[in-house]
Amino acid sequence: MSSPHILAIPVPAQGHVIPMMALSQCLVNHGFKVTFVNTDFNHNRVANALPDGQSHMTKDRIDLVSIPDGLEPGEDRRDLGLLTEAMRRVMPGKLEELIEKINGGDGEKITCVIADQGIGWALEVAAKMKIKAVAFWTASAAVLALKLNIPKLIDEGIIDNDGTVLKSQAIQLAPNMPAIKTADFVWACIGNETTQKIMFQFMVRSIQAVQVADWILCNSAYGLEPAAFTFAPEIFPIGPLLASSRLENSPGNFWQQDSTCLQWLDQQLPSSVIYVAFGSFTIFNQTQFLELALALELSERPFLWVVRPDITDTTSDPYPDGYQERVASRGRMVGWAPQQRVLAHPSIACFLSHCGWNSTLEGLSNGVPFLCWPYFADQFTNESYICDVWKVGLKFEKNETGIVLKEEIKNKVDQLLGDEIYTARARKLKEVAITNVEEGGQSNKTFKNFIEWMKS
Ligand code: UDP
């Protein structure tokens, strides 16, 4: 009998492609074949970001293929409303065609579709084609639990049918879960009003689509979010996947990783370096960028700072005059880092982060304390987990014009690194994360049950 053949399809964003690839690699390790579907646009980015000399796009038993996202080449894919609507219009048909083509060929037929929970239409395509459907959620169980509770939030008059917040309060779905301010609801901080409405309707449809899924898997761990998993037992934790499976140079990065920073880290003292990175989406205005740059200089500590080519809203050189020369002896800036390897490096002292869920998992899986600077979507909830629930990090306060000042940044760095309790708690949390994915751990057991079901 041929082995199960899975079609894996992520939301077309960096923070979704990377964990879906990690899951695919776990499946391949269990003898499955995976066809990994990116959008054409991201497929090209991933191909261009592969290390030099690694020209082919097939790894082990993972076939990397692509379908259009519905937008023209020059259209703005950072406009999430525009992208979401185009995808919804075009991608279900293209996905169906792709599955028909694969199943009409000589190779192994698709036996299961694993789709990001954020694109429920892919689950509907699987159900229509009578193929097993699995939803994979790449953020915290707390945020998915909140989304699954949208009908209740509407019934209770907390939001309206468009997701607009009607009551300003904090919602705690269960004791020990993070209290989420209504203003921080994932759809309420995701762009302008039009985008928010589009995204909210799309989320509502994706939640309905989950009904056809046989499993809802989540890249988190019971030990990290016991209250959320108890509150929403339909969500199954299998993470943190990175701790169990991530291969080096896996094809999934949108930018080429600059690995030279690892040698630079080798030259730094243990637990001395501030690692500063804001994921793939965050944008800084020039004022805030300058303030951060000056704060790192003021800190008088070594730092490794990921400055993506598109991180500021300016096209000119974003640094203060003479900055790069002034900090050259202890500061290193790169366009895109091998983040997991960086966070695992013994010279890292703390992680100044936008609190994307992947970054959060990667930091805590390495026992690193955080300085939190959330930007949008679920990052505010993750900040709350880090600072209020796990207590392994500190938040920044903004001034009256919404800027985090350099003195505030420096003070929080000093406070975090001046009190061993944060690092001590972070190291304990690392054990929790690792224990969950190790043999006998809850995530490990759940994953094995899932594998058995797939083979059945
Ligand atoms: N990442 C990376 N190099 C960088 C910055 C980020 O490899 O310089 C990876 C990081 O390890 C994580 C992902 O990009 O896996 C970002 O996902 P996250 O959920 O943290 O944030 P998002 O990009 O979705 O805002």
Residues whose N, C-alpha, C, O or C-beta is under 5 A from the ligand:
A	BS01	UDP	Q14 G15 I18 A277 F278 G279 S280 F281 V306 W336 A337 P338 Q339 Q340 G356 W357 N358 S359
